Amino acid sequence: MPTVFVAGSIKIKRLHPLFVERIVNIVREGMPVIVGDADGADASVQAALVAQSAPDVTVYCTGDKPRNNLGNWNVHRVRSSEHPGTRAYFVAKDIEMAKRAEFGLMLWDAASTGTLSNVLELMAQGKKSVVFINRETRFLNVKNGEDLLDLVSYMSDGARTAADRKIRLDEKISRLTSFQYQMPV
């Protein structure tokens, strides 16, 4: 059974019913879920998983104990050499979750660089993400360069500039889209 990496923007605290429906389907299918321990979407996803009595969930955290573990599930601790509390410190956990999952289910506010980084990491590993663009209330499958360009088209100019500054978005898009076109069919 494929493992699903479920994550989202820390600013999103309430899950849209369409997103919850996907979580319900994942639990019904018996798929293992890995989720982070942050406030916002991670904690809300955990609450939805508790409501479904999801049995196969692992909470990933950086450090000794998770900030949130609403279902008292197994915990996978990821060590980071970065300064505790910084963005770089928590990125180690996200990279590990992307490695362990077969695909991602992401809840995105069209601005969060953390969620976007998760999609990019999964894509770099040849894995698909299903991204729920919260303000558009729609899902977008992201598995290739064209899909990625479609996804980032939902960002405002300011969000795109900030993402380029924070995570070198344009460089990553260029690398991933050129890699896609160089792959043999």
C-alpha positions as CSV (number, residue, x, y, z in Angstrom):
1,M,0.0,0.0,0.0
2,P,1.5,3.4,-0.9
3,T,2.5,5.8,1.8
4,V,1.0,9.3,1.6
5,F,2.8,12.4,2.7
6,V,0.1,14.9,3.8
7,A,1.2,18.4,4.5
8,G,0.1,22.0,4.0
9,S,0.6,25.7,4.7
10,I,1.1,26.6,8.3
11,K,-1.3,29.6,7.8
12,I,-4.2,27.2,6.9
13,K,-5.9,26.1,10.1
14,R,-9.3,24.9,8.8
15,L,-9.4,22.1,6.2
16,H,-11.8,22.5,3.3
17,P,-14.4,19.7,3.1
18,L,-13.0,18.6,-0.3
19,F,-9.6,18.1,1.3
20,V,-11.1,16.2,4.3
21,E,-12.8,14.0,1.8
22,R,-9.4,13.0,0.3
23,I,-8.2,12.2,3.8
24,V,-11.3,10.0,4.5
25,N,-10.6,8.1,1.2
26,I,-6.9,7.6,2.2
27,V,-7.9,6.1,5.6
28,R,-10.7,4.0,4.0
29,E,-8.2,2.6,1.5
30,G,-5.8,1.7,4.4
31,M,-2.9,3.7,3.1
32,P,-0.2,4.6,5.6
33,V,0.0,8.4,6.3
34,I,3.0,10.4,7.3
35,V,2.4,13.9,8.6
36,G,4.5,16.7,10.2
37,D,4.1,18.1,13.7
38,A,3.6,21.8,13.0
39,D,0.7,24.0,13.9
40,G,-1.6,25.0,11.1
41,A,-2.3,22.5,8.4
42,D,-0.3,19.7,10.1
43,A,-2.3,19.9,13.3
44,S,-5.5,20.2,11.3
45,V,-4.7,17.2,9.2
46,Q,-3.9,15.3,12.4
47,A,-7.3,16.2,13.8
48,A,-9.0,15.0,10.7
49,L,-7.0,11.7,11.0
50,V,-8.1,11.4,14.6
51,A,-11.7,11.9,13.5
52,Q,-11.3,9.0,11.1
53,S,-9.6,6.8,13.7
54,A,-6.7,6.4,11.3
55,P,-4.6,3.5,12.5
56,D,-1.5,3.8,10.3
57,V,-0.1,7.3,10.9
58,T,3.5,8.4,11.7
59,V,4.3,11.9,12.9
60,Y,7.6,13.3,11.8
61,C,9.4,15.8,14.0
62,T,12.8,17.4,14.2
63,G,14.1,17.2,17.7
64,D,13.2,15.1,20.7
65,K,9.4,15.3,20.7
66,P,6.7,16.4,18.3
67,R,5.0,19.8,18.8
68,N,1.7,18.1,17.9
69,N,0.7,14.4,18.0
70,L,-3.0,14.5,18.4
71,G,-3.5,10.7,17.8
72,N,-0.6,9.6,20.0
73,W,0.8,7.8,16.9
74,N,4.3,6.5,16.3
75,V,6.9,9.3,16.0
76,H,9.8,9.4,13.6
77,R,12.5,11.8,14.9
78,V,14.7,13.4,12.3
79,R,18.1,14.9,13.3
80,S,19.1,18.3,11.9
81,S,22.5,20.0,12.0
82,E,20.8,23.4,11.6
83,H,20.1,25.8,14.4
84,P,16.9,24.7,16.3
85,G,13.8,26.7,15.5
86,T,15.0,27.9,12.1
87,R,13.3,27.1,8.8
88,A,16.4,25.1,7.8
89,Y,16.1,23.0,11.0
90,F,12.6,21.8,10.1
91,V,13.4,21.2,6.4
92,A,15.3,18.1,7.3
93,K,12.0,16.5,8.4
94,D,10.2,17.5,5.2
95,I,13.0,16.0,3.1
96,E,12.8,12.7,5.0
97,M,9.0,12.5,4.6
98,A,9.3,13.1,0.8
99,K,11.9,10.2,0.7
100,R,9.6,7.8,2.6
101,A,6.4,8.6,0.8
102,E,5.2,7.3,-2.6
103,F,3.1,10.5,-3.2
104,G,2.0,13.7,-1.6
105,L,-1.3,15.3,-0.7
106,M,-0.7,19.0,-0.1
107,L,-2.9,21.8,1.1
108,W,-1.5,25.1,-0.3
109,D,-2.4,28.8,0.1
110,A,-0.6,29.7,-3.2
111,A,2.2,31.3,-1.2
112,S,3.7,28.9,1.3
113,T,7.3,28.1,0.4
114,G,7.3,25.1,2.8
115,T,4.5,23.4,1.0
116,L,5.8,24.3,-2.4
117,S,9.2,22.9,-1.4
118,N,7.5,19.6,-0.5
119,V,6.0,19.4,-3.9
120,L,9.4,20.3,-5.5
121,E,11.1,17.6,-3.4
122,L,8.6,14.9,-4.4
123,M,8.8,15.9,-8.0
124,A,12.6,15.8,-8.0
125,Q,12.3,12.2,-6.8
126,G,9.9,11.4,-9.6
127,K,6.8,11.3,-7.3
128,K,3.5,12.9,-7.8
129,S,1.7,15.4,-5.6
130,V,-2.0,16.2,-5.5
131,V,-2.2,19.8,-4.4
132,F,-5.4,21.4,-3.1
133,I,-5.2,25.1,-3.9
134,N,-7.2,26.4,-1.0
135,R,-8.4,29.8,-2.4
136,E,-9.4,28.2,-5.7
137,T,-11.0,25.2,-4.0
138,R,-9.5,22.9,-6.6
139,F,-7.0,20.0,-6.9
140,L,-4.1,20.0,-9.2
141,N,-1.9,17.0,-10.0
142,V,1.7,17.9,-10.2
143,K,4.0,15.3,-11.7
144,N,5.9,17.1,-14.5
145,G,7.3,20.4,-15.5
146,E,4.1,21.6,-17.2
147,D,2.1,20.8,-14.1
148,L,4.6,22.7,-11.9
149,L,4.4,25.8,-14.1
150,D,0.6,25.6,-13.9
151,L,0.8,25.3,-10.1
152,V,3.1,28.4,-9.6
153,S,0.8,30.4,-11.9
154,Y,-1.6,30.6,-9.0
155,M,1.0,32.6,-7.0
156,S,0.8,36.4,-6.8
157,D,3.8,38.3,-8.1
158,G,4.8,39.1,-4.5
159,A,4.5,35.5,-3.4
160,R,6.6,34.4,-6.4
161,T,9.3,37.0,-5.7
162,A,9.4,35.9,-2.0
163,A,9.6,32.2,-3.0
164,D,12.4,32.9,-5.4
165,R,14.3,34.8,-2.6
166,K,13.6,32.1,0.1
167,I,14.0,28.9,-1.9
168,R,15.4,29.9,-5.3
169,L,12.2,28.9,-6.9
170,D,13.1,30.0,-10.5
171,E,16.3,28.0,-10.3
172,K,14.5,24.9,-9.1
173,I,11.7,25.2,-11.7
174,S,14.4,25.6,-14.4
175,R,16.2,22.5,-13.2
176,L,13.1,20.4,-12.8
177,T,11.5,21.4,-16.1
178,S,14.7,20.9,-18.1
179,F,15.3,17.5,-16.4
180,Q,11.7,16.5,-17.4
181,Y,12.4,17.4,-21.1
182,Q,15.7,15.6,-21.2
183,M,14.2,12.3,-19.9
184,P,13.8,9.6,-22.5
185,V,10.2,8.7,-23.3
